[in-house]
Amino acid sequence: MAQIDIHKELTVGQVAARSGVAVTALHFYEAKGLIKSTRNQGNQRRYPRGVLRRVALIKVAQRLGIPLAEIGEALKSLPDNRAPTAADWQILSAQWSQDLDERINQLIALRDRLNGCIGCGCLSMEACPLRNQGDVLGERGPGAHLLEEP
């Protein structure tokens, strides 16, 4: 069995194939400063193997709904010269956990209020939890403000 050289750098195509992320997405991540590459003598991108774990971390965070800007800020706390570790993930996930819990609670509240929503066409102004008699919420600006309140 051939031995893998862990110090060998990967091409963008190899990173794409191994991570399941499109080459264009890798270029985008690099443009946003989420990952880094070097250039060989032929000006082709070369990535350290640790980029695979960094890309996996980015994809998991995206699935959690974490904005790329926030992912980028979190990744700045990690050293560039090594792959993120389980300890790194524990720190990052703890940072995102509270925000995720808040978003979950907002979605649950929204789901629970949906049954009485006037948007369903029931026209039940007496029972509607989103009722805004006299447009008193207009001063708060556009949007369904009552949906944002727990």
C-alpha positions as CSV (number, residue, x, y, z in Angstrom):
1,M,0.0,0.0,0.0
2,A,1.4,3.4,-1.0
3,Q,2.2,5.8,1.8
4,I,0.6,9.2,1.8
5,D,2.9,12.2,2.1
6,I,1.1,14.4,4.6
7,H,3.3,17.3,3.7
8,K,2.4,17.2,0.0
9,E,0.2,20.1,-1.0
10,L,-3.1,19.6,-2.9
11,T,-4.3,21.1,-6.1
12,V,-7.6,23.0,-6.1
13,G,-9.1,20.0,-8.0
14,Q,-8.0,17.6,-5.4
15,V,-9.4,19.7,-2.6
16,A,-12.7,20.0,-4.5
17,A,-12.9,16.2,-5.1
18,R,-12.0,15.3,-1.5
19,S,-14.2,18.0,0.2
20,G,-17.2,17.8,-2.1
21,V,-17.0,21.5,-2.6
22,A,-16.9,23.1,-6.1
23,V,-13.7,24.7,-7.3
24,T,-15.6,28.0,-7.7
25,A,-16.7,27.8,-4.0
26,L,-13.0,27.2,-3.0
27,H,-12.0,30.2,-5.0
28,F,-14.8,32.2,-3.3
29,Y,-13.7,31.0,0.2
30,E,-10.2,32.1,-0.7
31,A,-11.3,35.5,-1.9
32,K,-13.2,35.9,1.4
33,G,-10.1,34.9,3.4
34,L,-11.6,31.7,4.8
35,I,-8.9,29.5,3.3
36,K,-5.4,30.2,1.9
37,S,-3.3,28.8,-0.8
38,T,0.2,29.3,-2.2
39,R,1.2,29.4,-5.8
40,N,3.6,27.0,-7.5
41,Q,6.1,28.1,-10.2
42,G,3.4,27.7,-12.8
43,N,1.1,30.1,-10.8
44,Q,-1.3,27.2,-9.9
45,R,-2.9,27.2,-6.5
46,R,-1.6,24.7,-3.9
47,Y,-3.3,24.0,-0.6
48,P,-2.0,22.4,2.6
49,R,-3.8,19.2,3.6
50,G,-5.2,21.0,6.6
51,V,-7.5,23.0,4.3
52,L,-9.7,19.9,4.0
53,R,-10.7,20.2,7.7
54,R,-11.1,23.9,7.4
55,V,-13.5,23.5,4.5
56,A,-15.4,20.9,6.4
57,L,-15.7,23.3,9.3
58,I,-17.0,26.0,7.0
59,K,-19.6,23.7,5.5
60,V,-20.9,22.5,8.9
61,A,-21.1,26.1,10.0
62,Q,-23.0,27.1,6.9
63,R,-25.4,24.2,7.4
64,L,-26.0,25.7,10.9
65,G,-27.0,29.0,9.2
66,I,-23.9,30.8,10.4
67,P,-23.2,33.7,8.0
68,L,-19.9,33.5,6.1
69,A,-18.7,36.8,7.6
70,E,-19.2,35.3,11.1
71,I,-17.4,32.1,10.0
72,G,-14.5,34.2,8.7
73,E,-14.2,36.1,12.0
74,A,-14.2,32.8,13.9
75,L,-11.5,31.3,11.6
76,K,-9.3,34.3,12.2
77,S,-8.8,32.9,15.7
78,L,-7.2,29.7,14.4
79,P,-3.6,29.3,13.3
80,D,-3.1,29.2,9.5
81,N,-0.4,26.6,9.7
82,R,-2.5,23.7,10.9
83,A,-5.8,22.0,10.5
84,P,-8.6,22.9,13.0
85,T,-8.7,20.5,15.9
86,A,-11.5,19.1,18.0
87,A,-10.6,21.6,20.7
88,D,-10.9,24.4,18.1
89,W,-14.3,23.1,17.1
90,Q,-15.4,23.1,20.7
91,I,-14.5,26.7,21.1
92,L,-16.1,27.8,17.8
93,S,-19.3,25.8,18.4
94,A,-19.7,27.2,21.9
95,Q,-19.6,30.7,20.3
96,W,-22.3,29.8,17.9
97,S,-24.5,27.8,20.2
98,Q,-26.3,30.7,21.9
99,D,-27.1,32.3,18.6
100,L,-28.4,29.0,17.2
101,D,-30.6,28.5,20.3
102,E,-32.0,32.0,19.9
103,R,-32.8,31.4,16.2
104,I,-34.4,28.0,17.1
105,N,-36.6,29.7,19.7
106,Q,-37.6,32.4,17.2
107,L,-38.6,29.8,14.7
108,I,-40.6,27.8,17.3
109,A,-42.5,31.0,18.3
110,L,-43.1,31.8,14.6
111,R,-44.4,28.2,14.0
112,D,-46.6,28.3,17.0
113,R,-48.2,31.7,15.9
114,L,-48.6,30.6,12.3
115,N,-51.9,28.8,12.9
116,G,-53.6,32.0,13.8
117,C,-52.0,34.1,11.0
118,I,-54.2,36.4,9.0
119,G,-52.0,35.6,6.1
120,C,-53.8,32.2,5.9
121,G,-56.9,34.0,4.6
122,C,-59.1,33.3,7.6
123,L,-59.7,37.1,8.1
124,S,-60.1,36.5,11.8
125,M,-59.2,40.0,13.0
126,E,-60.3,39.1,16.5
127,A,-58.2,35.9,16.9
128,C,-55.2,37.0,14.8
129,P,-52.0,37.1,16.9
130,L,-50.5,39.4,14.3
131,R,-53.3,41.9,14.4
132,N,-52.2,45.6,14.2
133,Q,-55.3,47.6,14.7
134,G,-54.8,51.3,13.8
135,D,-51.3,50.5,12.4
136,V,-49.7,51.2,15.8
137,L,-46.7,49.2,14.8
138,G,-46.0,51.3,11.7
139,E,-43.6,53.5,13.7
140,R,-41.3,50.5,14.1
141,G,-40.8,50.3,10.3
142,P,-41.6,47.6,7.8
143,G,-42.1,44.0,8.7
144,A,-44.1,41.7,10.9
145,H,-42.8,42.9,14.3
146,L,-45.1,40.8,16.3
147,L,-43.5,37.7,14.8
148,E,-40.1,38.8,16.2
149,E,-41.4,39.0,19.8
150,P,-41.3,35.8,21.9
